[in-house]
Amino acid sequence: RGVVQRGTAAAAAALMWLRNDAAFGAAAIIYLFAVAWTTDTASYAAGRLIGGPKLAPGISPQKTWSGFIAGILAPSLVGYIAAKVLESGSALRLALVSVALAIACQFGDLLESWVKRRFGAKDSSQLIPGHGGLLDRIDGLMMAAVLAGLIALRDPAAPGRGLLFW
């Protein structure tokens, strides 16, 4: 429980710090949410449509390698498009940052699944029926937010710029 609370606090702090950038904070948050949502959606869609070998059957029996691959490739398009819209420098570099954030999302999802299995809790809450609880909606975002905060340290005075501009 303490680990989850510390992880949640770190993610919240990173999100607040990123948003605090007056010039690019809102764009950084929108970008981060878009990467997380694209990761989840592409992973789910590819896993259901393509299927294939399981990624980590002992932790999360429904996750597939096809879902994992789609879940890291699709967000690269988000980064590429974001760089073009923001005119933020190298679209390829922001696409690669998006891949790193997507991997963090996938890791966050697997970590949350492991924690639930470890403590025998199928659903972390009943807030959203059929979706495993609130943490299932934000587990990837939390891990990606922490990584985004670390990346943003490139420009501590303007963290949104540090995340988005390459």
ZIJOHU-V657890 format. One record per pair of residues at least 24 apart in sequence whose C-alpha atoms are under 10 Angstrom apart, sorted by the first residue. I is the first residue (numbers start at 1). J is the second residue. Records with the same first field share a line. If there is no record, write none. Layout:
# ZIJOHU-V657890
I=J / J
This chain:
# ZIJOHU-V657890
1=115
4=112 / 115 / 135
7=139 / 142 / 143 / 146
8=135 / 138 / 139 / 142 / 143 / 145 / 146
9=142 / 146
10=142 / 143 / 145 / 146 / 147 / 149
11=139 / 141 / 142 / 143 / 144 / 145 / 146 / 147 / 148 / 149
12=142 / 145 / 146
13=145 / 146 / 149
14=142 / 144 / 145 / 146 / 147 / 148 / 149 / 150 / 152 / 159
15=141 / 142 / 144 / 145 / 146 / 148 / 149 / 160
16=145 / 149
17=149 / 152 / 156 / 158 / 159 / 160
18=145 / 148 / 149 / 152 / 153 / 156 / 158 / 159 / 160 / 161 / 162 / 163
19=158 / 159 / 160
20=157 / 158 / 159 / 160
21=156 / 157 / 158 / 159 / 160 / 161 / 162
22=158 / 159 / 160 / 161
23=158 / 159 / 160 / 161
24=86 / 158 / 159 / 160 / 161 / 162 / 163 / 164 / 165
25=158 / 159 / 160 / 161 / 163 / 164
26=160
27=82 / 86 / 160 / 161 / 164
28=82 / 148 / 152 / 159 / 160 / 161 / 162 / 163 / 164
29=145 / 148 / 160
30=82
31=75 / 78 / 79 / 81 / 82 / 83 / 98 / 160 / 163 / 164
32=75 / 78 / 79 / 98 / 101 / 102 / 141 / 144 / 145 / 148 / 163 / 164
33=138 / 140 / 141 / 144 / 145
34=75 / 78 / 79 / 82 / 98 / 141
35=71 / 72 / 74 / 75 / 76 / 77 / 78 / 79 / 98 / 99 / 101 / 102 / 105 / 140 / 141 / 144
36=71 / 75 / 98 / 101 / 102 / 103 / 104 / 105 / 106 / 137 / 138 / 139 / 140 / 141 / 142 / 143 / 144 / 145
37=71 / 75 / 102 / 105 / 137 / 138 / 140 / 141
38=70 / 71 / 72 / 73 / 74 / 75 / 76 / 77 / 78 / 102
39=67 / 68 / 69 / 70 / 71 / 72 / 73 / 74 / 75 / 76 / 78 / 98 / 99 / 101 / 102 / 103 / 104 / 105 / 106 / 140 / 141
40=67 / 68 / 70 / 71 / 72 / 74 / 75 / 102 / 105 / 106 / 109 / 137 / 138 / 140 / 141
41=67 / 70 / 71 / 74 / 75
42=66 / 67 / 68 / 69 / 70 / 71 / 72 / 73 / 74 / 75
43=67 / 68 / 69 / 70 / 71 / 72 / 73 / 74 / 106
44=68 / 70 / 71
45=70 / 71
46=70 / 71
47=71
55=110
56=110 / 114
58=113 / 114 / 117
59=110 / 111 / 112 / 113 / 114 / 115 / 116 / 117 / 118
60=109 / 110 / 111 / 112 / 113 / 114 / 116 / 117
61=113
63=106 / 110
67=106
68=102 / 103 / 106
69=102 / 103
70=102
71=99 / 102 / 103 / 105 / 106
72=96 / 98 / 99 / 100 / 101 / 102 / 103 / 104 / 105 / 106
73=98 / 99 / 102 / 103
74=98 / 99 / 102
75=99 / 100 / 101 / 102 / 103
76=100 / 101 / 102
79=164
82=164
83=164 / 165 / 166
86=164 / 165
87=164 / 165 / 166
88=161 / 164 / 165 / 166
89=164 / 165 / 166
90=164 / 165 / 166
91=164 / 165 / 166
92=166
93=164 / 165 / 166
94=163 / 164 / 165 / 166
97=147 / 148 / 151 / 163 / 164 / 166
98=144 / 148 / 164
100=144 / 147 / 148
101=140 / 141 / 143 / 144 / 145 / 146 / 147 / 148 / 151
102=140 / 141 / 143 / 144
103=140 / 143 / 144
104=139 / 140 / 141 / 142 / 143 / 144 / 145 / 146 / 147 / 148
105=138 / 139 / 140 / 141 / 142 / 143 / 144 / 145 / 147
106=139 / 140 / 141 / 143 / 144
107=139 / 140 / 143 / 144
108=135 / 136 / 138 / 139 / 140 / 141 / 142 / 143 / 144
109=135 / 136 / 137 / 138 / 139 / 140 / 141 / 142 / 143
110=139 / 140
111=139 / 140 / 143
112=136 / 138 / 139 / 140
113=139
